[in-house]
Amino acid sequence: MFYFFDHGQFFFVLRFAACQKTRGLRRSGYTGVESERTSGVAKQAVKKVDPEILIFDVDGVLIDVKETFWRSALQTVEKLTGKKATWAELHKWKRQPGNNDDWMMVSRWATAKGVPTTYEEAREVFQPFYWGSNGKPGNVAREKWLITPKLVEKWARQRELNLFTGRTRREFAYSFEKWPAAKYFRKVVTMDDAPKKPNPDGLLAILGKRDPRTALYLGDNVDDALSAQAAGVPFMAILPKSSSDYRERARKFRALGALALLERARDLDGWLF
């Protein structure tokens, strides 16, 4: 089951189908200098890529979530444990597989601080910080977009665009229902539609029977990279050089075969033919 936009979607699908007839199927998702892979590690630099299908994560890629999801996670851990939670701790927990889901991360984090916390308990405490309570807005009101609708429209003229996000459908709809560029994404797979990352089923559902090498997935978390690796989809990581844990995350992304480390999602434009 997938979440589709109604407005403008029919026109986009027709346009995409017509484009496919003239272009045909590209042989590979990354051309020019093909990456030699040994045990999943990219050994040779890629100069340009030409994917037919672009798949984006949302948080940390299209939307800055430091003051929304991440701030809510810090507040939740402090409320559950009565102990201060630091940004350094958050980054440490985010680096670990399975923690793309903030509720799971909070559950593990609070438990490690000496307060056994279930997934459901973590979610229950997290939600008021994120959505707000007693008539007061939550951290979700602090969302900031990292990419412009104009650039998304440019990419959509030549490629099929999709989203595979760890957000719930409600979280996704809140941000995208009024965003002008939402109509350019053909399929959207949320946490409610497929098993959570690093399970690759969301990517595979988007691809259907198409060759995974004709796609490119952009994400900012180790679970994104693991999903791409399991699905056989080429991957690029969004990793700002200002990140406090840059070296550690960069090492992990490279070990998982990332074709490139991008400062921001819009930098992808310079890599596309």
Salt bridges, closest charged atoms under 4 A:
ASP50 OD2 - ARG26 NE 2.94
ASP50 OD1 - ARG159 NH1 3.08
ASP57 OD1 - LYS197 NZ 2.92
ASP59 OD1 - ARG167 NE 2.68
GLU67 OE1 - ARG71 NE 3.01
GLU67 OE1 - ARG142 NH1 3.07
GLU89 OE2 - LYS113 NZ 3.24
ASP101 OD2 - LYS196 NZ 2.95
ASP102 OD1 - LYS94 NZ 2.73
GLU143 OE2 - ARG167 NH2 2.73
GLU160 OE1 - ARG186 NH1 3.17
GLU160 OE1 - ARG210 NH1 2.56
ASP193 OD1 - ARG169 NH2 2.52
ASP211 OD2 - ARG213 NH2 2.99
ASP224 OD1 - LYS197 NZ 2.79
ASP245 OD2 - ARG95 NH1 3.43
ASP245 OD1 - ARG249 NH1 3.98
GLU248 OE2 - ARG251 NH2 2.87
ASP267 OD1 - ARG264 NH1 3.40
ASP269 OD2 - LYS154 NZ 2.78
